[in-house]
């Protein structure tokens, strides 16, 4: 039977089919080779940027933790002062009533010292001291314990503090001093106490305890944006802090593998933990030798890349179809341009820490979008951590300013007490009474129940008492006038920012004149929401070159008193406010404080 003509395949059609197949192969092979090369380069670049970003996140957390640990170490220096060593260096072992009474007095003094330092740092959970068992308060078992208890503990015998005075003891369970029926996870800085006369002996061991939860709170936010788990690990590879408290004390991974990883201060590695391959990114905390470790399942990081790979394959198929219809070169250039642009935006966003380059993503469609969203979240994380680091540094600056402020009054007190001594030798009873009353009033107002912010009327009264004391204390007469608009009496300013200016006017202005006399005028006014406090003296004045040196030192710590005042003004009102100085040699000086009007 003959084959019908309508089902015969002509030789020309078969040739066209073969040519089509060859054409498709010649197009597909180079295309897939180029796509594979581009895919590998893209994945490598993304992995590198992701690891760098994770490490930078850990670096921010390490900075915050190091700040906390440094504060605790400084606290141990304060507690282990010579006074503590003196209390514990008493060699009198007689059990007489006087000895017991002295021990009780020492106990109360030590307890007050511990209470004071716990209040200074909210992170501190408890302060414990292990002392010789001959002290009756060594059995108190809340803050004082017998030293013999430590000598039987394995960690204490093995450490011998390695010729150091302090060591950091990793997390362990300890009975709560507030609830004897419960235990808390804590870590401690441990410091040996030597006698005053022999640095080879140990008369006590100081523990400053901190809750492990305070440590974990710093790193816990990292887990919310990386889908991993974050730990703090000691040099031996044991977990010190974790979200799952049951893991504390257990090794994170094989000891040999941990030693290999932790030999570098920071980095990343792939480790098999249990049956799962994990990406481990770590950063050392230098003060303790501990490491912050972020552990992320490898398949979680690869998931986005796999989605990207699938999307790329799909795009390739569509791309080839379009090539057959239109033009392979045009479509390839368009798609590759799009991908390159997005990768460039990702790199730019990572380098500048700005998620605006990533655009809006209302729907996840491919691997690149997944990665962009993850990076968007990471950028917000790093920005939050940077803000926390800035606030921590700001708190350090505020603490430094409080220390500077606390140094203003002691010098003035010593001079006044010295004056009282000479008055008493001269039997100036009435003057002594007046000076003591003025001094008491001065310190009552300057302390102000611990409040750092006062009203202008309060500061003005303090200045008046200060000037009255100076007039009583010295034989040199000087005149002063205090002038303020009564509507400004309730304005709020930082305490003791005007007194250093008045003090400079006296010591470096009026009392440098040959006759040691002169006048001080204080004037307070406001205009357009800005407050001006000017102090004018008729002292010896300042040369122009010296005035410029003082002005430049206001931001660099050149003049101790004026720098302190200027820093406190900027901290309270902003960088736009501060001190201005006008002076001429032999004609006096005018110092103006520029502030903002604040009533709350």
C-alpha positions in Angstrom: 0.0 0.0 0.0 1.4 3.4 -0.9 2.0 6.0 1.7 -0.3 9.0 1.4 1.4 12.2 0.2 0.2 14.3 3.1 2.2 12.4 5.7 5.5 12.2 3.8 8.3 14.3 5.3 10.2 16.1 2.6 14.0 16.1 2.6 14.0 19.8 2.8 11.9 19.8 6.0 14.2 17.3 7.6 17.2 19.4 6.7 15.6 22.5 8.2 14.9 20.5 11.4 18.5 19.4 11.7 19.7 22.9 11.0 17.3 24.2 13.7 18.7 21.7 16.2 22.3 22.6 15.4 21.4 26.3 15.7 19.8 25.8 19.1 22.8 23.8 20.3 25.3 26.4 19.1 23.3 29.1 20.9 22.6 27.2 24.1 26.1 25.9 24.9 27.8 29.3 24.9 24.9 30.8 26.7 24.9 28.2 29.5 28.6 28.5 29.8 28.4 32.2 30.2 25.5 31.9 32.6 27.3 29.3 34.7 30.4 31.5 34.9 28.3 34.6 35.8 26.4 32.6 38.4 29.6 31.3 40.1 31.1 34.8 40.3 27.8 36.2 41.6 27.5 33.6 44.3 31.1 34.1 45.4 30.7 37.8 45.6 27.4 37.5 47.6 28.9 35.0 50.0 31.9 37.3 50.6 29.7 40.3 51.3 27.4 38.3 53.5 30.2 37.0 55.6 31.7 40.5 55.9 28.4 41.9 57.0 27.8 39.2 59.6 31.3 39.8 61.0 30.6 43.6 61.2 27.5 42.8 63.1 29.5 40.8 65.6 32.0 43.6 65.8 29.4 46.0 67.0 28.2 43.6 69.7 31.8 43.0 70.8 32.2 46.7 71.2 29.2 46.9 73.5 30.2 43.8 75.5 33.8 45.1 75.9 32.4 48.3 77.3 30.4 46.4 79.9 33.3 44.2 80.9 35.7 47.1 81.1 33.3 48.9 83.5 33.2 45.7 85.7 37.0 45.5 85.7 37.3 49.1 86.7 34.8 48.4 89.5 37.0 45.6 90.8 39.9 48.1 90.9 37.8 50.5 93.0 36.5 47.8 95.4 40.0 46.2 95.9 41.4 49.5 97.3 44.0 49.7 100.1 41.2 50.2 102.6 39.9 46.7 101.8 43.4 45.2 102.1 43.9 47.0 105.4 40.7 45.5 106.8 41.8 42.0 105.8 45.5 42.3 106.8 44.9 42.4 110.6 47.0 39.6 112.1 45.5 39.8 115.5 43.9 36.4 116.0 42.8 36.8 119.7 39.2 36.2 120.3 38.8 39.1 122.9 35.8 41.3 122.9 37.7 44.2 121.5 38.8 42.0 118.5 35.3 40.8 117.9 34.1 44.4 118.1 36.7 45.5 115.6 35.8 42.7 113.2 32.1 43.7 113.4 33.1 47.3 112.7 35.2 46.1 109.7 32.2 44.0 108.5 29.9 47.0 108.5 32.4 49.1 106.7 33.0 46.4 104.1 29.3 45.9 103.6 28.8 49.6 103.1 31.6 49.6 100.6 30.0 46.8 98.6 26.5 48.4 98.7 27.9 51.7 97.4 29.7 50.0 94.4 26.7 47.8 93.5 24.5 50.9 93.2 27.1 52.5 90.9 26.7 49.8 88.2 23.3 48.3 87.5 24.8 45.3 85.7 26.4 44.0 88.9 24.3 41.1 90.5 26.4 40.6 93.6 29.9 41.3 95.1 31.4 38.4 97.2 34.6 38.3 99.2 36.2 35.1 100.4 38.3 35.8 103.6 40.2 33.9 106.3 37.9 31.7 108.4 39.1 33.4 111.6 36.9 36.4 110.7 33.5 35.9 112.3 31.8 37.4 109.3 33.3 34.8 107.0 30.2 32.6 107.8 27.7 35.2 106.6 27.3 33.4 103.3 25.7 36.2 101.4 28.6 38.5 100.6 31.3 37.0 102.8 32.6 33.4 102.6 35.4 31.3 103.9 38.5 31.3 101.8 38.9 27.5 102.4 35.9 26.9 100.2 37.8 28.0 97.2 41.0 26.1 97.8 39.0 22.8 97.4 37.5 23.9 94.0 39.2 22.4 91.0 39.1 25.6 88.8 40.8 27.6 91.6 43.5 25.0 92.1 44.2 24.7 88.4 44.2 28.4 87.6 46.4 29.8 90.3 45.6 33.0 88.4 48.6 32.3 86.1 50.6 35.0 87.9 47.8 37.5 87.3 45.8 39.4 89.9 42.4 38.8 88.1 40.7 36.3 85.9 37.3 35.9 84.2 35.3 32.9 85.4 32.8 31.7 82.8 29.1 31.1 83.4 28.1 28.9 86.3 25.1 28.4 88.6 25.3 30.3 91.9 22.7 30.7 94.8 20.8 33.9 94.5 21.5 36.3 97.5 17.9 37.5 97.3 16.2 34.0 97.2 18.3 31.2 98.7 16.0 28.6 97.2 16.9 29.6 93.6 20.1 29.5 91.5 21.1 32.0 88.8 23.5 31.7 85.9 26.3 34.2 86.4 29.8 35.0 85.3 32.4 36.7 87.5 35.6 38.7 87.5 37.8 37.1 90.2 40.5 39.2 91.8 43.0 38.1 94.5 43.7 40.4 97.4 47.2 40.6 98.8 48.2 42.0 102.2 49.8 45.4 102.4 53.2 44.1 103.3 53.6 40.8 101.4 52.4 40.5 97.8 53.0 36.8 97.7 50.3 35.9 100.3 46.6 35.8 99.5 44.3 37.2 102.3 41.1 37.2 100.2 39.5 36.7 96.9 37.0 39.2 95.4 34.2 38.1 93.1 32.1 40.6 91.1 29.1 38.6 89.8 27.0 39.6 86.7 23.9 37.8 85.4 24.5 35.8 82.2 21.2 37.2 80.9 22.8 40.7 80.9 25.5 39.4 78.6 23.1 37.5 76.3 20.8 40.6 75.9 23.6 42.3 74.0 23.8 39.6 71.3 20.3 38.3 71.2 19.1 40.8 68.6 21.6 39.3 66.1 19.5 36.0 66.0 16.4 37.9 64.8 17.9 38.9 61.5 20.3 36.0 60.6 18.1 33.0 61.3 21.0 31.5 63.3 22.1 31.0 66.9 24.5 33.3 68.7 26.8 32.2 71.6 29.6 33.5 73.7 32.3 30.8 74.0 35.3 30.6 76.3 38.9 29.8 75.1 38.3 26.1 75.7 35.2 26.0 73.4 32.6 25.8 76.2 29.4 27.9 75.9 29.2 30.8 78.3 26.0 32.5 77.1 23.2 31.2 74.9 19.5 31.6 74.4 19.0 27.9 75.4 20.4 27.9 79.0 20.7 24.1 79.0 23.6 24.5 76.6 25.7 26.6 79.0 28.8 24.8 80.0 28.7 22.3 77.1 31.2 22.4 74.2 30.0 24.1 71.0 32.0 21.7 68.8 34.9 19.3 68.7 37.8 20.8 70.7 40.5 20.4 68.0 38.2 22.1 65.4 37.5 24.9 67.9 41.2 25.5 68.6 41.8 25.7 64.8 39.0 28.3 64.4 39.7 30.4 67.5 43.4 30.7 66.7 42.4 33.8 64.7 40.8 36.8 66.4 37.9 36.8 63.8 36.8 35.0 60.8 34.4 32.3 59.4 34.4 28.6 58.7 32.2 25.7 57.8 31.8 23.2 60.6 29.8 20.0 61.0 27.9 20.2 64.3 25.9 17.0 64.9 24.6 16.0 61.5 24.3 19.5 60.1 26.9 21.6 58.2 27.0 25.1 59.9 28.6 28.4 58.9 30.4 29.7 62.0 31.3 33.4 62.1 33.3 34.5 65.2 34.8 37.6 66.8 37.1 37.7 69.8 36.4 39.8 72.9 40.0 40.8 73.7 39.6 41.7 77.4 38.6 38.0 78.3 39.7 35.9 75.3 36.0 34.8 74.8 34.5 34.7 71.3 31.1 35.8 70.1 30.0 33.1 67.7 27.1 33.2 65.1 26.1 29.7 64.0 23.9 29.5 60.8 22.9 26.3 59.0 24.6 26.2 55.7 21.5 25.2 53.9 19.8 28.4 55.2 22.3 30.6 53.5 22.3 28.4 50.4 18.5 28.5 50.2 18.4 32.0 48.7 21.2 31.1 46.3 19.4 28.0 45.2 16.3 30.0 44.5 18.4 32.4 42.6 19.9 29.5 40.6 16.4 28.2 39.8 15.3 31.6 38.7 18.4 31.9 36.5 17.6 28.6 34.8 14.1 29.6 34.2 15.2 33.0 32.8 17.6 31.2 30.5 14.9 29.0 29.0 12.7 32.0 28.4 15.6 33.9 27.1 16.4 31.2 24.5 12.8 31.2 23.4 12.9 34.9 22.9 16.2 34.6 21.0 14.6 32.3 18.5 11.8 34.8 17.9 13.7 38.1 18.2 17.4 38.5 19.0 19.5 36.6 21.5 22.0 39.4 21.9 19.5 42.1 22.7 17.7 39.9 25.4 21.0 38.7 26.9 22.3 42.3 27.2 19.0 43.5 28.8 18.8 40.7 31.3 22.5 40.7 32.2 22.3 44.5 32.6 19.4 44.2 35.0 21.1 41.6 37.1 24.4 43.5 37.1 22.5 46.7 38.2 20.9 44.9 41.1 24.2 43.3 42.2 25.8 46.8 41.9 23.0 48.2 44.1 23.5 45.4 46.6 27.3 46.1 46.8 26.6 49.8 47.1 24.0 49.2 49.9 26.5 47.1 51.8 29.4 49.5 51.4 27.3 52.6 52.3 25.0 50.8 54.9 22.0 52.4 53.2 19.0 50.2 52.2 17.5 52.9 49.9 19.6 51.4 47.0 17.7 48.1 47.3 14.3 49.6 46.4 10.9 48.4 47.6 10.1 44.6 47.8 6.4 43.9 48.3 6.6 40.4 46.9 9.5 37.9 46.9 10.0 36.6 43.3 13.5 35.3 43.0 16.8 34.6 44.9 18.1 38.1 44.4 15.0 39.6 46.0 15.5 37.2 48.9 19.1 38.3 49.3 18.1 42.0 49.0 15.5 41.6 51.8 18.0 39.8 54.0 20.6 42.5 53.5 17.9 45.2 54.1 17.2 43.6 57.5 20.9 43.3 58.2 21.5 47.0 57.4 18.8 47.9 59.9 20.4 45.6 62.5 23.8 47.3 62.0 22.3 50.7 62.2 20.6 49.8 65.5 23.8 48.4 66.9 25.7 51.5 65.8 23.1 53.6 67.6 23.5 51.5 70.7 27.3 51.8 70.5 26.9 55.6 70.2 24.6 55.8 73.2 27.1 53.7 75.2 29.9 56.1 74.3 27.6 59.0 75.2 27.0 57.4 78.7 30.8 57.2 79.1 31.1 60.8 78.2 28.4 61.8 80.7 30.2 59.8 83.4 33.5 61.5 82.6 31.8 64.9 82.9 30.4 63.9 86.3 33.9 63.1 87.5 35.1 66.5 86.2 32.2 68.2 88.0 33.0 66.3 91.2 36.5 67.8 91.2 35.3 71.4 91.4 34.2 71.6 95.0 37.1 69.7 96.9 39.7 72.4 96.1 37.4 75.2 97.3 36.6 73.1 100.5 40.2 72.6 101.3 41.0 76.4 101.1 37.9 77.3 103.2 38.8 74.7 105.9 42.3 76.1 106.0 40.9 79.6 106.5 38.7 78.3 109.4 41.9 76.8 111.0 43.7 80.2 111.0 40.6 82.0 112.2 40.4 79.6 115.1 44.0 80.2 116.0 43.2 83.9 116.0 40.1 83.4 118.1 37.8 85.0 115.5 34.8 83.2 116.8 32.1 85.4 115.2 33.7 85.2 111.8 34.1 81.4 112.2 30.4 81.0 112.8 29.5 83.1 109.8 31.9 81.2 107.5 30.7 77.8 108.7 27.0 78.8 108.1 27.9 80.1 104.6 29.9 76.9 103.8 27.0 74.7 105.0 24.6 76.7 102.8 26.9 76.4 99.8 27.2 72.6 100.0 23.5 72.2 100.7 22.7 74.1 97.5 25.5 72.6 95.4 24.5 69.0 96.3 20.8 69.7 95.6 19.8 66.1 96.6 21.8 64.7 93.7 19.9 66.6 91.0 22.1 67.6 88.0 19.6 70.2 86.6 18.7 73.3 88.6 16.8 76.6 88.1 18.6 79.8 87.4 17.4 81.2 90.7 19.0 78.3 92.5 22.3 78.7 90.6 22.2 82.5 91.4 21.8 81.8 95.1 24.7 79.4 95.0 26.9 81.9 93.3 26.0 84.6 95.9 26.9 82.2 98.8 30.2 81.3 97.1 31.1 85.0 96.7 30.2 85.7 100.3 32.4 82.9 101.4 35.3 84.2 99.4 34.8 87.7 100.9 34.8 86.2 104.4 37.8 83.9 103.6 40.1 86.6 102.3 41.3 90.1 103.4 41.0 91.5 99.9 37.7 93.3 99.3 36.0 93.0 96.0 32.6 94.2 94.8 30.0 92.1 92.9 26.6 92.6 91.4 24.2 89.9 90.3 21.5 91.0 87.8 18.8 88.7 86.4 15.4 89.2 84.7 12.9 87.6 87.2 11.0 86.0 84.4 14.0 83.7 83.8 14.2 82.5 87.4 12.6 79.1 86.6 14.8 78.4 83.5 16.6 75.0 83.8 20.4 74.7 83.4 23.1 72.2 84.4 24.3 72.6 88.0 27.6 74.5 88.6 28.3 75.8 85.1 28.5 79.5 86.2 30.6 79.1 89.4 33.9 78.1 87.4 33.5 81.3 85.4 33.1 83.4 88.7 36.1 81.5 90.2 38.3 82.3 87.1 37.2 86.0 87.4 38.5 86.0 91.0 41.6 83.9 90.8 42.9 84.9 87.3 41.4 88.3 87.0 40.9 90.5 90.1 43.4 88.8 92.4 46.1 89.1 89.8 45.9 92.9 90.1 48.6 94.7 92.1 45.9 95.9 94.6 44.0 92.6 94.5 40.7 94.5 94.3 38.0 94.9 91.6 34.4 94.2 90.6 32.5 91.3 89.2 29.2 91.8 87.3 26.9 88.9 86.4 24.1 89.7 84.0 21.4 87.2 82.8 19.1 88.0 79.8 17.2 86.3 77.0 16.3 87.1 73.4 14.4 85.0 70.8 14.5 81.8 73.0 18.2 82.1 73.6 19.7 82.6 77.1 22.8 84.7 77.8 24.8 84.6 81.1 27.7 87.1 81.0 30.4 87.4 83.7 32.4 90.7 83.5 35.4 91.4 85.7 37.7 94.4 86.1 40.8 92.1 86.4 44.1 92.2 84.5 42.5 90.9 81.3 44.0 88.5 78.7 46.3 89.1 75.7 44.6 88.6 72.3 46.9 85.6 71.4 46.0 83.9 74.7 42.3 84.5 74.2 42.5 82.6 70.8 44.4 79.8 72.5 41.7 79.5 75.2 38.9 79.5 72.6 40.6 76.8 70.6 41.0 74.7 73.8 37.3 74.7 74.5 36.9 71.8 72.1 40.2 70.1 72.8 40.5 70.2 76.6 43.0 73.0 76.7 41.6 74.9 79.7 40.4 72.4 82.3 37.6 74.5 83.9 36.3 76.2 80.8 36.5 73.0 78.7 34.4 71.2 81.4 31.7 73.9 81.3 31.6 74.1 77.5 31.3 70.3 77.2 28.4 70.2 79.6 26.6 73.0 77.8 27.0 71.2 74.4 25.8 67.9 76.0 22.7 69.5 77.5 21.7 72.1 74.9 23.5 71.0 71.7 26.6 71.8 69.6 25.2 75.2 68.6 25.7 76.6 72.2 28.7 77.2 74.3 31.2 79.8 75.6 32.4 83.1 74.1 35.3 85.1 75.5 36.1 88.8 75.1 39.1 90.4 76.8 41.7 93.1 76.7 45.0 93.3 78.6 44.7 95.5 81.7 41.0 96.2 81.0 39.2 93.1 82.2 37.5 90.0 80.8 33.9 89.2 79.7 32.8 85.5 79.5 29.4 84.8 78.0 27.5 81.5 78.3 25.1 81.0 75.3 22.3 78.6 76.3 18.7 77.8 75.2 15.7 78.9 77.3 14.3 75.7 78.9 11.6 75.6 81.6 11.3 71.8 81.9 
